Structures are given as C-alpha cells and as structure tokens.
Amino acid sequence: MLLFYGTSCLILVVMWLNMNVHFAFLLTVEVSVCLIYIDGFLTGTSPMPQTDKPNVEQMEQDHSDTESDVYEPEQDWFNVEANQPKSKAAETGTAQCIQCCDRPSRRKQRYHHYNEDPPEFQAIPQINLTILKGEKGDNGLRGSYGKNGKPGGPGMRGPAGSKGAKGNTGKFGEPCKVYYAAFSVGRKKELHSNNYYQILVFDTVHVNLYDQFNMFTGKFYCSIPGIYHFGLNVHTWNQKETYMHIMKNEEEIVILYAQPSDRSIMQSQSIMLDLKQDDEVWVRLFKGERENAIFSDGFDTYITFNGYLIKPSSEK
C-alpha cells in the first residue's frame, strides 16, 4: 500500500514540474525499488522471492563441493542472538574446534536466497545526462575593441611583379612652333629737346615682322615672351649734347650720352632684355638744361632702332 501511494505521489510531482519523460520514468523506477526494500525492512519480510529451505540431502551435497560452503538459513536481523549458528559443542555442552574454511563465503551469504549460484553482476539503472542538457542560448553582444597595438616595422620588399602589357599608342602631339619677332626702323629728321621728355618716333621701316613695332607711338609691344636684343644708333650734333634712354615700360634701362664737341660722331648703345607679355620698349630724349639734340639732314637715315627675339620662354 505504501508503494502504491509513494509511486502515485512521485508521478504527480513529476508531471507538475513538467520534467523530461525519460528522466521521470527512470526516477520512478528507482524510487519504487527503494520503497520495496523499505517496506520489507519494516514488515520483516524479504523483498526477494522466498525459496524452500534446503533439506538434509542438499546440505550434504553442499558439503561435498570444492568450495566447502555451508548454507545458512534466513537470518532475523532484529534478533542478533537467533542469527548465530548453533555448534555441536553448544548442543552437547562440550567444546569443539571449527575451521575457518567451514564458514560460507560472503558472496553466498549475501545471495543466500538464490537456489543457484549468485549472478556475476547486477544491472544498475543509469540516467542519461544528455537529455538534461538545455538548448543553446543566443550569442551575447560584441564587446568593445581594445587599444591599438604598436605599429610594426616595415616588412621585407616583395619580389618584382611581371612586366605589364604594352599600352596603346598615344595621339600625335602638335608640331613644334617656331616663334619669330624682329624689327628695324629709322629716322631721317633731326630732333631738338625742349623742357619736357620726348618719345623718339621713327619714319622709316626696314623690318617690322607681324607689325609688332608701332610706328605711330614709336614703341615695340612684346607679344612673344622671351629674351630680346635691342640696339640704338644716333648721330651727334656739333657743339650740342646728346642725352637719350632706352626705356622698358616706364623704367630707364640704359643711357646713350655724348658731350658737346667741335665735330659730330656716330654713337650707339645695345642691350638684352627678358620681356613678358605686353611689355613695351621705346627710346626717350632727355630734357636738359643745355641744348640736347640728334643730327639728321632729312635725306639720309642717321638714326636707327633695332630689336629681335633670341629665345622664347616656351622653349625649355
């Protein structure tokens, strides 16, 4: 009765806890076995099936075995004195020696309720722990990055790669441009100074390539930047001073000068200039306290001004 109530309570507890079916079954079996032994212990009955007590012939046959084991009847575990074997000396009242080998083996004492030899092993129920393992949880959040390590040294230079394929032919470039700039002009009329500066204007053209020299203003306008050479030639007047400048924009670059003398002479000046786009080069007659003049007779050309390009800036 105790077994029935215990098993029923266990099943209800297991169902209430919603446990695994396999684990509940194994646990029920183990608790049932334990309750059987407890019930037998309290009632004084053996939990194993009872067998008939051996008769005198069986006892004699057991004494003839090689093991010389003596069969012991069922023992009363509550009455220790009743469990003690009665020897012949106790019955007759005389002392008698008993050999140790006459005692049954512990194995047969433990399994005395079996008619045959005790089993070699007894199956013990085991619990499969793999069924108790839960499901795999989700991955946690990724942690923050650690500090950057120290930069490593430069590695070894790798092997040279294979040669690439030949590229396509490029477009033809523009042909090399040749730049020219040159002029040569002259004046056949004399010029006297006054109380102000005078621009030397020319009336004769010998060379004026691409009209870069303006005959009305008397100035050369640079359209091709580069290195230029300029030269000025004049004829002095007797007893008069000659005082002139070659100008670049509004800057006095070089002077052409001759002191007063009893005879007239040819006087010249030359220079090389690095001109930029739209620079101007011209000749100016200086105003002087004394009389300043250049000579010409109106028929021949005594005054000339020349210039030409040596090397343009576009050439490397």
Long-range contacts (C-beta under 8 A, 24 or more apart in sequence): 2-35, 2-38, 2-39, 3-32, 3-35, 3-36, 3-39, 6-31, 6-32, 6-35, 7-31, 7-32, 7-35, 20-131, 20-132, 22-128, 22-131, 23-127, 23-131, 23-132, 26-125, 26-127, 27-127, 29-125, 30-125, 44-78, 46-74, 46-113, 48-113, 49-113, 50-113, 51-113, 51-114, 51-115, 67-105, 68-101, 68-102, 69-104, 69-105, 69-108, 70-102, 70-103, 70-104, 71-104, 71-108, 71-112, 72-104, 72-109, 72-112, 74-112, 74-113, 177-314, 179-224, 179-226, 179-309, 179-312, 179-314, 180-209, 180-210, 180-309, 181-209, 181-210, 181-212, 181-222, 181-223, 181-224, 181-226, 181-228, 181-307, 181-308, 181-309, 182-207, 182-209, 182-307, 182-308, 182-309, 183-207, 183-208, 183-209, 183-212, 183-213, 183-220, 183-306, 183-307, 183-308, 184-208, 184-304, 184-305, 184-306, 184-307, 185-213, 185-215, 185-304, 185-305, 185-306, 186-301, 186-303, 186-304, 186-305, 187-296, 187-301, 187-302, 187-303, 187-304, 188-296, 188-297, 188-298, 188-299, 188-300, 188-301, 188-302, 188-303, 189-296, 189-298, 190-237, 190-293, 190-294, 190-295, 190-296, 190-297, 190-298, 191-285, 191-293, 191-294, 191-296, 192-291, 192-292, 192-293, 193-243, 193-285, 193-286, 193-287, 193-288, 193-291, 193-292, 193-293, 194-287, 195-287, 196-287, 197-284, 197-285, 197-286, 197-287, 198-284, 198-285, 198-287, 199-282, 199-283, 199-284, 199-285, 200-244, 200-282, 200-283, 200-284, 200-285, 200-303, 200-305, 202-303, 202-305, 204-301, 206-304, 213-307, 217-282, 218-282, 218-283, 219-280, 219-281, 219-282, 220-280, 220-281, 220-282, 220-307, 221-278, 221-279, 221-280, 222-275, 222-276, 222-277, 222-278, 222-279, 222-280, 222-281, 223-277, 223-278, 224-309, 224-312, 225-275, 225-276, 225-277, 225-312, 225-313, 225-314, 226-274, 226-275, 226-309, 226-310, 226-311, 226-312, 226-313, 226-314, 227-272, 227-273, 227-274, 227-275, 227-309, 227-310, 227-311, 228-272, 228-273, 228-274, 228-275, 228-281, 228-307, 228-308, 228-309, 228-310, 229-270, 229-271, 229-272, 229-307, 229-308, 229-310, 230-270, 230-271, 230-272, 230-273, 230-281, 230-305, 230-306, 230-307, 231-268, 231-269, 231-270, 231-304, 231-305, 231-306, 231-307, 232-256, 232-268, 232-269, 232-270, 232-283, 232-304, 232-305, 233-266, 233-267, 233-268, 233-303, 233-304, 233-305, 234-266, 234-267, 234-268, 234-294, 234-302, 234-303, 235-264, 235-265, 235-266, 235-267, 235-294, 235-295, 235-296, 235-302, 235-303, 236-261, 236-264, 236-265, 236-266, 236-267, 236-294, 236-295, 237-264, 237-293, 237-294, 237-295, 238-262, 238-263, 238-264, 240-290, 240-291, 240-292, 240-293, 241-288, 241-290, 241-291, 241-292, 241-293, 242-267, 242-292, 242-293, 242-294, 243-285, 243-286, 243-288, 243-292, 244-283, 244-284, 244-285, 244-286, 244-294, 245-283, 245-284, 245-286, 246-271, 246-281, 246-282, 246-283, 247-280, 247-281, 247-282, 247-283, 247-284, 248-273, 248-275, 248-279, 248-280, 248-281, 249-279, 249-280, 252-284, 260-290, 264-295, 266-302, 272-310, 281-307
